Amino acid sequence: MPSPSLKLGAFVSLFVSVSVGTFFSGVPRRLGFYRWLGNLDPRFRGFSPAFLDGVPNLYSYDKLQRRTDLTGLTAIVTGANSGIGYWASRHLAAQGADVVMACRHSGRCDSAAARITADLGSIGGRAHPGGSVTTMDLDTSSPASVRSFADRYTTKRPGPLDMLVLNAGIGVSPEEGDTTADGIDLIFATNHVGHQLLYGLLLSQILESGEKTVSGGKVVLTSSLAHYDSPRWGVGLSKSQINGAGITYHYRQSKLAQILFAQEATRRLDLMGTRASSNVFVNSFNPGVVDTNIWTEVKRSVSKIRCFGWILEAGLKFWHENFMFTPEEGALTLLYLAADPSVSRDRIRGKYFHPQAVETEPHSVTRNETLQIALWDFTESLIVES
């Protein structure tokens, strides 16, 4: 990782470049300033569309449509009714997969599925009529909901599960300090704990895909570049440490946990030592700064700040208009990890990616195997208690 002074300099440069961009629209972008910044600090690699100007297009929807046939394969996408979850569901179905859209709000999920179904014959350059979308209720903050979902899914679809996309998430709690019925920070429970529980309940079917299919089982976790600014201890290993991290760290440590999850799940699969377990590919990614519902929540929170809240709102509006991927663009790296044949061919396991499909070095704390194991065990203890 860059030195503290280098990191500070990178952030100062980013601030200055945005300020310049406000008054001289597009100049830093045309000069390649953002591309340079992305090369200087891995956190800014693929940060927004401006940071990809002049960068070779390593992955695209054209490549997805030309290289990927998912006919006969199954997928679950959590948080699928909007944002990158919606677009991932849409494109997986377009490539032939049978997709279960798992959502907290059934009405919104049904509406999203109906839009996809209506368009399936015309999405992209190569549509596969065999693809489909169905919906199921799932609230990842609730262990009871996760268990109910897994029970219903395994009963209806007892065969291999080829793609599990653990994408559902919230950026801020309705009220600071909100916890679940089990006393766990709501953000951490939604973004991380519920997903580890779901993975464990569906693992046998993922392994079945690893055994029976050439492409193997794929598990994709949506992280965030915010994980680079997690608290100094990385991620809490007790309820008090998780819940007491503070408003600025709840989301960050939950997204760091997703990367640690991918690494530890891979290590545990290796320890199984079977053909099936070696053919399961668990990876995490940062979609970049994407215009999703999470930003709506952030803007709502900022609007409540007294005195200088309007300045923050103006800053967010500028970022929204100039430095955000569309949700469809944000879903591209997810789709690469879930569906591209090169992931299994090149044995990509336990890695972390930035837009578009570029392997990137995550926070240095993720190299701590002791923390990977400890977080997994702590999360399992929370699951057992629930």
NORJO-V798035 format. One record per residue. RES is the residue in one small letter. PSI is psi in whole degrees, -180 to 180 (NA if undefined). Layout:
res={RES;RES}
psi={PSI;PSI}
This chain:
res={m;p;s;p;s;l;k;l;g;a;f;v;s;l;f;v;s;v;s;v;g;t;f;f;s;g;v;p;r;r;l;g;f;y;r;w;l;g;n;l;d;p;r;f;r;g;f;s;p;a;f;l;d;g;v;p;n;l;y;s;y;d;k;l;q;r;r;t;d;l;t;g;l;t;a;i;v;t;g;a;n;s;g;i;g;y;w;a;s;r;h;l;a;a;q;g;a;d;v;v;m;a;c;r;h;s;g;r;c;d;s;a;a;a;r;i;t;a;d;l;g;s;i;g;g;r;a;h;p;g;g;s;v;t;t;m;d;l;d;t;s;s;p;a;s;v;r;s;f;a;d;r;y;t;t;k;r;p;g;p;l;d;m;l;v;l;n;a;g;i;g;v;s;p;e;e;g;d;t;t;a;d;g;i;d;l;i;f;a;t;n;h;v;g;h;q;l;l;y;g;l;l;l;s;q;i;l;e;s;g;e;k;t;v;s;g;g;k;v;v;l;t;s;s;l;a;h;y;d;s;p;r;w;g;v;g;l;s;k;s;q;i;n;g;a;g;i;t;y;h;y;r;q;s;k;l;a;q;i;l;f;a;q;e;a;t;r;r;l;d;l;m;g;t;r;a;s;s;n;v;f;v;n;s;f;n;p;g;v;v;d;t;n;i;w;t;e;v;k;r;s;v;s;k;i;r;c;f;g;w;i;l;e;a;g;l;k;f;w;h;e;n;f;m;f;t;p;e;e;g;a;l;t;l;l;y;l;a;a;d;p;s;v;s;r;d;r;i;r;g;k;y;f;h;p;q;a;v;e;t;e;p;h;s;v;t;r;n;e;t;l;q;i;a;l;w;d;f;t;e;s;l;i;v;e;s}
psi={150;156;160;-41;-37;-41;-43;-43;-37;-43;-40;-42;-40;-45;-45;-43;-39;-41;-44;-42;-30;-40;-27;73;123;-12;-54;-36;-46;-29;-5;19;-42;-37;-42;-42;-39;-34;-30;-41;122;-23;-30;2;118;21;-44;173;-36;-30;-5;-2;125;-1;134;136;94;-27;149;168;-29;-43;-40;-47;-33;-34;-10;121;112;19;128;-5;157;152;148;132;117;150;48;-3;-11;172;-148;-25;-40;-49;-32;-46;-44;-47;-32;-44;-39;-29;7;-5;152;110;131;117;110;117;154;-34;106;-40;-46;-37;-44;-40;-43;-43;-39;-39;-42;-46;-40;-28;-2;-29;-11;6;128;-176;-15;98;146;111;-21;-13;156;163;137;166;151;146;136;125;106;-11;-12;112;-36;-40;-41;-45;-41;-44;-50;-40;-44;-40;-49;-29;-43;-34;79;-6;-164;144;114;-31;123;110;109;86;-24;142;159;150;-35;153;152;-39;136;131;5;136;165;178;-22;5;25;138;130;-39;-46;-40;-44;-47;-28;-59;-47;-34;-38;-39;-46;-44;-47;-40;-26;3;-39;-36;-31;-42;-34;-38;-41;-32;-39;-19;151;-40;-22;179;138;132;126;129;130;112;-152;152;-14;-19;-23;-21;37;165;163;-28;-1;-84;142;149;23;159;-41;-38;-39;-51;-28;12;-28;155;-34;-15;-13;-52;-43;-46;-28;-34;-31;-39;-33;-37;-45;-38;-50;-39;-45;-38;-41;-43;-42;-35;-41;-39;-26;-35;27;164;-42;-46;-32;-12;26;133;108;121;161;163;160;122;-3;-175;107;142;84;-179;-24;-38;-28;-42;-42;-45;-36;-40;-42;-36;-19;-11;130;166;-80;14;-34;-30;-44;-39;-41;-40;-42;-38;-41;-46;-41;-41;-23;-19;33;140;152;158;-35;-42;-39;-24;-9;-45;-36;-47;-36;-49;-30;-28;-22;134;-25;-23;-47;-37;-42;5;51;109;133;25;170;135;152;166;146;109;43;118;133;151;120;-175;141;-27;-21;-13;-2;100;-32;-40;-40;-49;-45;-41;-43;-48;-40;-44;-41;-37;-36;-37;-43;-38;-25;NA}
